[in-house]
């Protein structure tokens, strides 16, 4: 879904800029400010389209042994035996449970995941997951004090197996621990990375996961 309309946006933006460049020669001086503004709009549309086209064709690939996640700045892989469960995370809102636009993955061993993460991907995940912390605050799942502490995670982390991490990997380890505390899952992937609705994708993942349960 993140690649959707990328080519259309790119072509539309380039066409808009080219048309405005040609029209600028025939317009009066007072009208050129409007042309410049519209040209900048066309430039933004073009850049947005190019960024969409840079997204990988496949966000996920599934094999008999592993679940792979692909991103333009990195990726990760999990063996099915390291996945405890997958589902759509929910938050309590009054008397109702609100489904979030994410899929949640709960894993057994962080040590099989953290060493695979590239620094750029970790930064992206930490930034992308901030709205999840803010959402938990709005629904009263955490206090404002905890939110302030968790927005910038500790740079030292020791896994359940005793392996020590520093820097960005450590921050991701803490973030996954906090997400599990709030939502019950360690990795939360936004539905914009999927090629179908979240419930359908969860059913697909469970077909691969079932032999391991």
C-alpha positions in Angstrom: 0.0 0.0 0.0 2.9 2.4 0.6 3.8 2.2 -3.1 0.2 2.9 -4.2 -0.2 5.8 -6.7 3.5 6.4 -6.7 3.9 6.5 -10.5 0.7 8.5 -10.9 1.9 11.2 -8.4 5.3 11.4 -10.0 3.9 11.8 -13.6 1.3 14.3 -12.4 3.8 16.4 -10.5 6.3 16.5 -13.4 3.5 17.3 -15.9 2.3 20.1 -13.6 5.8 21.6 -13.3 6.5 21.4 -17.1 3.1 23.0 -17.9 3.8 25.9 -15.4 7.2 26.5 -16.8 5.8 26.9 -20.3 2.9 29.0 -19.1 5.2 31.3 -17.1 6.6 32.8 -20.3 3.2 34.0 -21.3 1.9 35.4 -18.1 2.3 38.8 -16.6 4.7 39.6 -13.8 1.9 39.7 -11.2 0.8 36.2 -12.1 4.2 34.7 -11.8 4.0 34.5 -8.0 1.0 32.2 -8.4 2.9 30.1 -11.0 5.9 29.8 -8.6 3.6 28.6 -5.8 1.9 26.1 -8.0 5.3 24.9 -9.3 6.4 24.2 -5.7 3.2 22.2 -5.2 4.1 20.2 -8.3 7.6 19.6 -6.9 6.2 18.3 -3.6 3.9 16.0 -5.5 6.8 14.7 -7.6 9.0 14.1 -4.6 6.2 12.3 -2.8 5.7 10.0 -5.8 9.4 9.2 -6.0 9.5 8.4 -2.3 6.6 6.0 -2.8 8.3 4.3 -5.7 11.5 3.8 -3.6 9.5 1.6 -1.2 10.2 -2.1 -1.8 7.8 -4.0 -4.0 7.3 -6.6 -1.2 7.1 -5.6 2.5 6.9 -9.2 3.6 8.0 -12.5 2.3 7.0 -15.8 3.9 8.8 -19.1 3.6 8.4 -22.5 5.3 11.1 -21.5 7.9 11.0 -17.7 8.2 9.0 -14.5 8.2 11.0 -11.7 6.5 10.2 -8.0 6.6 11.7 -5.7 3.9 12.2 -2.0 4.1 14.1 0.4 1.9 16.6 1.0 4.8 16.9 -2.6 6.1 14.9 -5.5 7.2 14.6 -8.4 9.7 13.9 -12.1 9.8 12.2 -14.3 12.3 12.0 -18.1 12.4 8.5 -19.2 12.9 9.5 -21.1 16.0 10.5 -17.7 17.5 7.0 -16.3 17.1 4.6 -16.9 20.0 1.5 -15.3 18.4 0.3 -12.7 15.9 -2.8 -10.7 16.1 -4.3 -7.2 15.8 -3.5 -5.2 19.0 -6.3 -3.5 20.9 -6.7 -0.8 23.5 -9.4 -0.5 26.1 -11.5 2.6 25.6 -14.2 2.8 28.2 -16.2 -0.3 27.8 -15.0 -1.1 24.3 -11.8 -2.6 22.8 -10.5 -0.4 20.0 -8.6 -2.3 17.2 -5.4 -0.5 16.1 -4.2 -0.3 12.5 -1.3 -2.6 13.2 -0.4 -6.2 13.3 1.3 -7.3 16.5 4.0 -10.0 16.7 5.1 -11.5 20.0 8.5 -13.2 20.0 10.3 -15.6 22.3 13.9 -14.5 21.9 15.1 -11.0 21.3 18.6 -12.2 20.7 17.6 -13.7 17.3 16.3 -10.3 16.2 18.2 -7.4 17.7 21.6 -8.3 16.1 20.0 -8.2 12.6 18.7 -4.7 12.8 20.6 -2.0 10.9 21.0 1.4 12.8 18.8 3.2 10.2 16.0 0.7 10.5 16.1 0.9 14.3 15.9 4.7 14.2 12.9 4.4 11.8 11.1 1.9 14.1 11.7 4.0 17.2 10.3 7.0 15.5 7.4 5.2 13.8 6.3 3.7 17.1 6.1 6.9 19.0 2.4 7.4 18.2 1.7 4.1 19.9 3.1 5.5 23.1 1.1 8.7 22.7 -2.0 6.6 22.0 -1.5 4.6 25.2 -1.3 7.9 27.1 -4.6 9.1 25.7 -6.3 5.9 26.7 -4.8 6.0 30.2 -2.6 2.9 29.7 0.5 4.8 30.8 1.3 8.0 32.8 2.8 11.1 31.3 5.9 10.4 33.4 6.4 7.0 31.7 5.8 8.5 28.3 8.6 11.0 28.8 10.9 8.3 29.9 10.0 5.9 27.1 10.3 8.4 24.2 14.1 8.3 24.6 14.9 4.7 25.7 17.9 3.7 27.8 21.0 2.9 25.7 21.9 -0.2 27.8 19.8 -3.3 27.7 20.3 -6.9 28.9 18.1 -9.6 27.3 16.4 -12.4 29.1 19.4 -14.7 28.1 21.9 -12.3 29.6 23.2 -10.8 26.4 24.2 -7.1 26.7 23.3 -4.5 24.1 24.3 -0.9 23.8 23.2 2.0 21.6 20.3 1.8 19.2 19.9 -2.0 19.6 19.5 -1.5 23.4 16.9 1.2 22.8 14.9 -1.1 20.5 15.1 -3.8 23.1 13.6 -1.5 25.7 11.0 -0.3 23.3 9.9 -3.8 22.5 9.6 -4.6 26.2 7.4 -1.5 26.7 5.2 -2.4 23.7 4.7 -5.8 25.1 3.7 -4.3 28.5 1.2 -2.0 26.8 -0.1 -4.1 23.9 1.1 -7.6 24.5 3.3 -7.6 21.4 7.0 -6.8 20.8 6.8 -5.7 17.1 3.9 -3.7 15.8 3.8 -3.2 12.0 1.5 -0.5 10.6 -1.1 -1.8 8.1 0.3 0.5 5.4 3.0 -2.1 4.9 0.4 -4.8 4.0 -1.0 -5.8 0.7 -4.4 -6.6 2.3 -6.5 -5.8 5.3 -4.8 -6.6 8.6 -7.2 -9.4 9.7 -6.6 -11.2 6.3 -2.9 -10.9 6.7 -3.0 -12.3 10.3 -4.9 -15.3 9.0 -2.2 -15.8 6.4 0.6 -15.6 9.0 -1.2 -18.1 11.3 -1.3 -20.6 8.5 2.5 -20.6 8.5 2.7 -20.4 12.3 0.3 -23.1 13.1 2.8 -26.1 12.6 5.1 -24.4 15.1 2.4 -24.0 17.8 
